[in-house]
Amino acid sequence: MALNKELLDILVCPKCKGEIHLTAGEDGLVCERCRLLYPIRDEIPIMLIDEAQPMEP
């Protein structure tokens, strides 16, 4: 799976507007500041705060 590099450059965390990065498995986007993981389904990032999964500290 490959998300468009240009898309990744403009996406930000919808909660804090901070930077996000792709997970190692390329199955989600992580906001380190909020400690949230936004899933990617069918090559579409789900950038809804309610759909985000909290990350372990």
Secondary structure as the mmCIF struct_conf table of DSSP 4:
data_model
#
loop_
_struct_conf.conf_type_id
_struct_conf.id
_struct_conf.beg_label_comp_id
_struct_conf.beg_label_asym_id
_struct_conf.beg_label_seq_id
_struct_conf.end_label_comp_id
_struct_conf.end_label_asym_id
_struct_conf.end_label_seq_id
HELX_RH_AL_P HELX_RH_AL_P1 LYS A 5 ILE A 10
TURN_TY1_P TURN_TY1_P1 PRO A 14 CYS A 16
STRN STRN1 HIS A 21 LEU A 22
TURN_TY1_P TURN_TY1_P2 ALA A 24 GLY A 25
BEND BEND1 GLU A 26 ASP A 27
STRN STRN2 GLY A 28 CYS A 31
TURN_TY1_P TURN_TY1_P3 GLU A 32 ARG A 35
STRN STRN3 LEU A 36 ARG A 41
TURN_TY1_P TURN_TY1_P4 ASP A 42 GLU A 43
STRN STRN4 ILE A 44 PRO A 45
HELX_RH_3T_P HELX_RH_3T_P1 ILE A 49 GLU A 51
STRN STRN5 GLN A 53 PRO A 54
HELX_LH_PP_P HELX_LH_PP_P1 MET A 55 GLU A 56
#
